[in-house]
Amino acid sequence: MRSGLRREIWGYSLTVPAAALTILATIAIIAFLTWKGLSLFLVHKVPLSNVFSTAWHPERPAAEGGPQVGILNFFYGSVVVSVLATLLSTPFGVAVAVFISEIAPKVGQRVLQPVIELLAGIPSVVYGWIGLSVLVPFIRNHLGGTGFSLLAGVLVLSVMILPTITSVATDSLRSLSHILRETAYALGATRWQMIRLVLLPAARTGILTGVVLALARAFGEALAVQMVIGNIPNTPTSLLIPIITLTSGITMYMGNTVQGSLWNDALWFMGLILLVTSFFFIILVRYVGKWGVAK
């Protein structure tokens, strides 16, 4: 009895400080990022119309109208490249998940599952380097332009997030009761009818969760995207124009700014936007889960 009490005390003494440290670290990060991001308005007195615009001239002298730190093209670039990559990757991810769990489970488990896990473990810089070495020249030679483009970013990101969608969708399909399959067969359904009309609707909550997680990863990716999109603050009106994202803008410009300058605080505000967007994705994943339970 004393031994059990001693283990319980040891358990509390280890887990409670760890939990408290995690909470404090999270609060500190949020507070610091909020303070640095809002300095753009509180210290530099930059109007909202300047920040929420598409004009990006952070070093323009006062004689020419002063600096402009519009972040909308950065935000538009992040949204467009992430959404398009997710839309492209989702059908392939779900199809691979169906093949692994329903069509050829043995082959899928022995061959495809390790391949998906390998893709998930490849560093983002490798994806970016392959895109820079292969994809960008291909686009330049066959479609025109410099090759650094929204299309290159979409294709690289779609491959990067494919393992996330595939893994979550596979787990969702495998978690379904065999009663669903047996009942569908008993009613005369073919394999494809069973998959399309029974399994996929039953697993839609898990699949949607995987899609949201993939979208969140795509939105937060920096290095691989930065290497192939051109990093020019254009409005993404075409697949073949170079663009920039919030993450690539931060990684590109932060080393060239002075701490506390308007340009520096504008980048911190971009980081705050990324943090708020991450919270949005967390809430969305929770909502999708609750919606699935309610259904």
C-alpha positions as MATLAB code, in Angstrom:
seq = 'MRSGLRREIWGYSLTVPAAALTILATIAIIAFLTWKGLSLFLVHKVPLSNVFSTAWHPERPAAEGGPQVGILNFFYGSVVVSVLATLLSTPFGVAVAVFISEIAPKVGQRVLQPVIELLAGIPSVVYGWIGLSVLVPFIRNHLGGTGFSLLAGVLVLSVMILPTITSVATDSLRSLSHILRETAYALGATRWQMIRLVLLPAARTGILTGVVLALARAFGEALAVQMVIGNIPNTPTSLLIPIITLTSGITMYMGNTVQGSLWNDALWFMGLILLVTSFFFIILVRYVGKWGVAK';
ca = [
       0.000    0.000    0.000;
       2.821    2.373    0.874;
       4.564    1.385   -2.343;
       1.458    2.266   -4.347;
       1.129    5.610   -2.570;
       4.807    6.337   -3.198;
       4.416    5.615   -6.917;
       1.368    7.863   -7.065;
       3.278   10.700   -5.412;
       6.158   10.209   -7.840;
       3.696   10.235  -10.719;
       2.173   13.517   -9.583;
       5.585   15.048   -8.953;
       6.606   14.319  -12.545;
       3.413   14.959  -14.498;
       2.137   18.094  -12.759;
       5.362   20.149  -13.282;
       5.580   18.901  -16.872;
       1.995   19.949  -17.549;
       2.512   23.302  -15.829;
       5.721   23.932  -17.806;
       3.933   23.138  -21.072;
       1.093   25.523  -20.240;
       3.466   28.294  -19.156;
       5.595   27.884  -22.288;
       2.504   28.087  -24.488;
       1.253   31.202  -22.692;
       4.710   32.802  -22.926;
       4.923   32.152  -26.679;
       1.432   33.558  -27.261;
       2.130   36.629  -25.097;
       5.506   37.340  -26.722;
       4.193   36.939  -30.257;
       1.155   39.093  -29.487;
       3.334   41.829  -27.972;
       5.768   41.832  -30.898;
       3.029   41.619  -33.518;
       0.852   44.382  -32.081;
       3.896   46.662  -31.766;
       3.265   47.431  -35.407;
       0.169   49.355  -34.291;
       1.028   50.315  -30.711;
       4.598   51.540  -31.283;
       4.796   52.481  -34.949;
       1.177   53.670  -35.198;
       0.720   52.023  -38.594;
      -2.905   52.357  -39.781;
      -4.900   49.235  -40.575;
      -5.326   50.400  -44.176;
      -1.545   50.233  -44.585;
      -1.206   46.715  -43.158;
      -4.277   45.157  -44.779;
      -3.309   46.094  -48.316;
      -1.270   44.566  -51.131;
       1.462   47.235  -51.166;
       4.770   45.954  -49.785;
       7.512   48.609  -49.671;
       8.923   48.393  -46.128;
      12.025   50.457  -46.886;
      10.438   53.293  -48.856;
      11.634   56.657  -47.521;
       9.284   59.264  -46.094;
       9.969   61.562  -49.058;
       8.282   58.995  -51.328;
       5.289   58.408  -49.093;
       6.809   56.301  -46.320;
       6.974   52.544  -45.777;
       4.118   50.273  -46.796;
       3.779   46.887  -45.111;
       0.684   45.395  -46.699;
       0.466   41.686  -45.900;
      -2.517   40.696  -48.032;
      -0.460   39.236  -50.899;
       1.442   37.127  -48.338;
      -1.836   35.926  -46.830;
      -3.450   35.326  -50.224;
      -0.418   33.310  -51.305;
      -0.569   31.115  -48.193;
      -4.292   30.480  -48.572;
      -4.262   29.767  -52.304;
      -1.217   27.470  -52.363;
      -2.463   25.532  -49.302;
      -6.037   25.107  -50.504;
      -5.040   24.084  -54.036;
      -2.461   21.593  -52.728;
      -5.049   20.089  -50.385;
      -7.664   19.845  -53.134;
      -5.134   18.114  -55.386;
      -3.832   15.744  -52.730;
      -7.125   14.689  -51.114;
      -8.486   12.433  -53.917;
      -5.130   10.644  -54.221;
      -4.789   10.264  -50.466;
      -8.274    8.809  -50.040;
      -7.785    6.500  -53.047;
      -4.527    5.155  -51.617;
      -6.202    4.687  -48.228;
      -9.020    2.684  -49.825;
      -6.490    0.523  -51.670;
      -4.485   -0.139  -48.503;
      -7.439   -0.963  -46.266;
      -9.969   -2.516  -48.645;
      -8.609   -3.543  -52.055;
      -5.265   -5.172  -51.266;
      -4.619   -5.073  -47.516;
      -1.569   -7.367  -47.655;
       0.149   -5.522  -50.486;
      -0.835   -2.185  -48.988;
       0.521   -3.056  -45.575;
       3.762   -4.518  -46.894;
       4.503   -2.075  -49.735;
       2.411    1.087  -49.724;
       2.332    1.675  -45.967;
       6.145    1.809  -45.683;
       6.287    4.096  -48.727;
       3.773    6.489  -47.148;
       5.719    6.463  -43.885;
       8.914    7.162  -45.834;
       7.300   10.131  -47.583;
       6.162   11.464  -44.217;
       9.699   11.260  -42.843;
      11.493   13.027  -45.689;
      12.690   16.500  -44.598;
      10.939   19.429  -46.267;
      14.231   20.749  -47.638;
      14.538   17.567  -49.731;
      11.108   18.142  -51.257;
      12.101   21.722  -51.968;
      15.411   20.715  -53.516;
      13.743   18.167  -55.805;
      11.160   20.768  -56.786;
      13.918   23.304  -57.482;
      16.019   20.846  -59.500;
      13.277   19.037  -61.435;
       9.917   20.755  -61.220;
      10.935   24.386  -61.714;
      12.967   23.688  -64.916;
      10.142   21.493  -66.253;
       7.574   24.265  -65.778;
       9.956   26.840  -67.298;
      10.671   24.713  -70.386;
       7.130   23.496  -71.066;
       4.783   26.143  -69.691;
       6.853   29.312  -69.849;
       7.904   31.872  -67.315;
      10.715   31.438  -64.842;
       9.347   28.189  -63.427;
       9.174   29.672  -59.944;
       5.427   29.810  -59.532;
       2.271   29.056  -57.633;
       1.979   25.811  -59.610;
       5.391   24.612  -58.409;
       4.420   25.322  -54.807;
       1.098   23.514  -55.178;
       2.711   20.396  -56.652;
       5.462   20.221  -54.027;
       3.015   20.773  -51.158;
       0.522   18.232  -52.508;
       3.174   15.510  -52.317;
       4.263   16.624  -48.844;
       0.761   16.467  -47.329;
      -0.264   13.249  -49.095;
       1.001   11.004  -46.238;
      -1.072   12.940  -43.676;
      -4.329   12.462  -45.582;
      -3.529    8.849  -46.453;
      -2.564    7.824  -42.912;
      -5.595    9.397  -41.232;
      -8.000    8.097  -43.893;
      -6.515    4.592  -43.644;
      -6.900    4.557  -39.858;
     -10.499    5.784  -40.200;
     -11.397    3.025  -42.656;
      -9.694    0.323  -40.595;
     -11.523    1.442  -37.456;
     -14.927    0.754  -39.004;
     -16.756   -2.317  -37.781;
     -16.726   -5.404  -40.004;
     -20.477   -5.536  -39.494;
     -20.819   -2.663  -41.959;
     -19.004   -4.628  -44.649;
     -20.832   -7.882  -43.954;
     -24.214   -6.156  -43.929;
     -23.512   -4.435  -47.251;
     -22.479   -7.725  -48.848;
     -25.535   -9.448  -47.396;
     -27.748   -6.872  -49.093;
     -26.149   -7.652  -52.458;
     -23.726   -4.728  -52.726;
     -20.570   -5.119  -54.770;
     -17.188   -4.215  -53.295;
     -17.177   -0.778  -54.945;
     -20.754   -0.097  -53.874;
     -19.844   -1.092  -50.333;
     -16.836    1.247  -50.365;
     -18.607    4.181  -52.010;
     -21.996    3.984  -50.298;
     -21.112    2.551  -46.879;
     -17.474    2.848  -45.843;
     -16.553    6.293  -47.165;
     -19.652    7.988  -45.686;
     -19.043    6.202  -42.376;
     -15.392    7.321  -42.320;
     -16.014   10.872  -43.520;
     -15.308   12.440  -40.117;
     -11.849   10.907  -39.923;
     -11.136   11.725  -43.550;
     -12.185   15.357  -43.051;
      -9.963   15.525  -39.977;
      -7.030   14.323  -42.069;
      -7.809   16.917  -44.731;
      -7.864   19.723  -42.152;
      -4.585   18.522  -40.624;
      -3.023   18.401  -44.082;
      -4.294   21.903  -44.822;
      -2.795   23.133  -41.553;
       0.566   21.586  -42.409;
       0.480   23.086  -45.886;
      -0.356   26.526  -44.498;
       2.554   26.425  -42.071;
       5.182   24.990  -44.432;
       8.037   27.389  -45.125;
      11.271   26.005  -46.569;
      10.039   23.725  -49.359;
       7.585   26.337  -50.582;
      10.127   29.139  -50.368;
      12.488   27.251  -52.680;
      10.028   26.992  -55.592;
       7.448   29.816  -55.525;
       9.696   32.761  -56.451;
       9.027   34.843  -53.303;
       7.660   37.923  -55.061;
       4.664   39.622  -53.381;
       2.272   39.246  -56.310;
      -1.451   38.633  -56.047;
      -1.916   34.943  -57.033;
      -4.018   35.450  -60.167;
      -2.331   32.731  -62.248;
      -0.720   29.361  -61.630;
       2.415   30.450  -63.460;
       3.276   33.676  -61.634;
       5.730   33.792  -58.717;
       4.102   34.449  -55.351;
       5.016   34.684  -51.691;
       3.501   33.265  -48.504;
       3.500   34.334  -44.876;
       6.015   31.686  -43.868;
       8.394   32.239  -46.767;
       8.231   36.000  -46.244;
       9.188   35.645  -42.583;
      12.099   33.299  -43.276;
      13.374   35.461  -46.148;
      13.210   38.901  -44.587;
      13.713   38.398  -40.839;
      17.501   38.195  -41.129;
      17.617   41.455  -43.088;
      15.720   43.577  -40.572;
      16.706   45.488  -37.457;
      15.095   44.378  -34.195;
      12.311   46.782  -33.289;
      12.085   48.395  -36.723;
       8.790   48.765  -38.552;
       9.801   46.113  -41.091;
      10.772   43.710  -38.301;
       7.512   44.225  -36.420;
       5.551   43.710  -39.640;
       7.126   40.251  -39.885;
       6.224   39.570  -36.258;
       2.639   40.509  -37.102;
       2.730   37.917  -39.881;
       3.809   35.395  -37.254;
       0.842   36.439  -35.127;
      -1.453   35.856  -38.107;
       0.014   32.360  -38.466;
      -0.599   31.691  -34.766;
      -4.233   32.798  -35.016;
      -4.656   30.627  -38.116;
      -3.228   27.638  -36.221;
      -5.804   28.177  -33.478;
      -8.475   28.268  -36.168;
      -7.343   24.903  -37.549;
      -7.325   23.398  -34.028;
     -10.885   24.593  -33.438;
     -11.905   23.311  -36.877;
     -10.504   19.834  -36.156;
     -12.406   19.737  -32.859;
     -15.593   20.879  -34.583;
     -15.256   18.214  -37.273;
     -14.803   15.579  -34.559;
     -17.871   16.740  -32.627;
     -19.870   16.963  -35.864;
     -18.967   13.359  -36.633;
     -20.053   12.212  -33.161;
     -23.344   14.093  -33.528;
     -23.950   12.458  -36.907;
];
